[in-house]
Amino acid sequence: MKTKLFAFLVLAAMSGPLFAANDPLDVFKGRSHGQGQLKVIFKKPQTVDVDNVGTIQPNGDLVLVQRVDDHVSVPRTRSWRIHKVGPSRYTGTMDDAVGPVSFIATDNQVHFTYVDHDGNHFDQLLVSRGPKEIVNYLKVKRFGFTVARMTETIRKLD
């Protein structure tokens, strides 16, 4: 479970304001880097680095590829595919998630939840700090108990 928990950072490729006036997915394209402190229950806090590349497909889907390095296990790569299903609502898939991931976008935030293959429930909130920076607040629950938390700062690189 420890290795999987370190790998769950998401949606980090931001460019410009977190939510553009047209479509929030437009701002996820390009390269970005996130660095956070992960605190797993009964463990010391640990630094996690995530390199991201996001592209908007011709059909409007966001494809996000992440390289996650928890500095304990071998760095790993995972992918997201996200598409719009209604005003401020998105759904998608991610390699580590069981079933769909649902997203709700507001003026300066995106909230999303998913369950991983080990039964951990992930709840994340991305909050804009301006045109090139966001903060990712992650909470992981298992059997209803919070087992991990992370705060990650994500910065646009290009």
LINZI-V573819 format. One line per field, one symbol per residue. psi: psi as a letter, one per 30 degrees, with the letter a starting at -180 (. if undefined). Layout:
psi->???
This chain:
psi->eeeeeffiklifjkkalejlfdkffefflaklkkkljkjkkglkkkkkkkkkkkkklegfkkkkkkjkjggelkklklklkklkflkgkllalkefkjalkkkkkaeglkklllklfggkkkjkkkkkgafgklkjjkkkkkhfkkflkkkkkkkkf.
